[in-house]
Amino acid sequence: MNVLGIVGSPRKDGNTQIMVEEVLSTTREAGAETDIYLVYDKNIQGCDGCHSCAQNKGICKIKDDMQALYKKMEWADAIVLGSPVYFNYVTAQAKAVIDRTFCYLFSRKLTGKVAAPVLSLRRIGAGQTRVQLYGWFLSQGMVPVRGAVGYGPEKGEVRKGVGGGINITAMEECRNTGKEIIDWFKKLGVK
Ligand SMILES: Cc1cc2nc3c(=O)[nH]c(=O)nc-3n(C[C@H](O)[C@H](O)[C@H](O)COP(=O)(O)O)c2cc1C
């Protein structure tokens, strides 16, 4: 049971990272191995639309930090994609990661992996941003779980923030997301 958390925030130690870490620690308690990837200090270009991956067994020719992230994504049985909401969508950094998985449409290497959205935000845009992430998961043939939403205006405030559901804190939603991932591993027979 390998779980990769990707933190699509441009700032370190922010609300998204706190939330993704909470999801990962819950899966570790159930025996999963975890890894976390922070994009804030990485060089990940957007997809340049060259389509060479279509002829090249689904391999992307852009030599940047995404190459290391591809290896981590392939290692994972579940991917937790975390992003702050920026103007009602994921961050540019998270979208670059998403677009660079165009190559996986040819290799199908993400198909069947469990996928969880994790979003932090001040107030507006959780619903549509979550749908944006579900759209990516479904395009890749991944198995989406509900995921977590956390309201935390300033850095670190998500620790005390509410979640997206009724009468639930952001941190409780993160722990529930970790449990959902483990439940799906059991249903899918992931060891
Ligand atoms: C450029 C920018 C755009 C933002 N847009 C939104 C938004 O549309 N809706 C919202 O509720 N919060 C918005 N926020 C607030 C962040 O989503 C929020 O502070 C989030 O918790 C930051 O996560 P982080 O600490 O992981 O970076 C925006 C912040 C920035 C810097």
The ligand as a Gaussian input file, in Angstrom:
#p B3LYP/6-31G(d) Opt

LIG

0 1
 C       -3.555000      34.027000      -5.917000
 C       -4.511000      33.548000      -4.859000
 C       -5.814000      33.242000      -5.214000
 C       -6.718000      32.778000      -4.255000
 N       -7.994000      32.480000      -4.644000
 C       -8.876000      32.017000      -3.737000
 C      -10.225000      31.678000      -4.125000
 O      -10.636000      31.765000      -5.266000
 N      -11.066000      31.237000      -3.145000
 C      -10.666000      31.132000      -1.837000
 O      -11.491000      30.751000      -1.024000
 N       -9.397000      31.394000      -1.450000
 C       -8.490000      31.831000      -2.362000
 N       -7.187000      32.090000      -1.982000
 C       -6.754000      31.760000      -0.600000
 C       -6.032000      30.396000      -0.526000
 O       -6.735000      29.387000      -1.221000
 C       -5.892000      29.953000       0.948000
 O       -5.193000      30.940000       1.679000
 C       -5.213000      28.609000       1.078000
 O       -5.438000      28.105000       2.384000
 C       -3.712000      28.678000       0.839000
 O       -3.142000      27.384000       0.928000
 P       -1.579000      27.165000       1.269000
 O       -1.368000      27.646000       2.673000
 O       -1.365000      25.708000       1.130000
 O       -0.786000      27.933000       0.259000
 C       -6.280000      32.598000      -2.912000
 C       -4.958000      32.930000      -2.555000
 C       -4.092000      33.408000      -3.506000
 C       -2.660000      33.740000      -3.106000

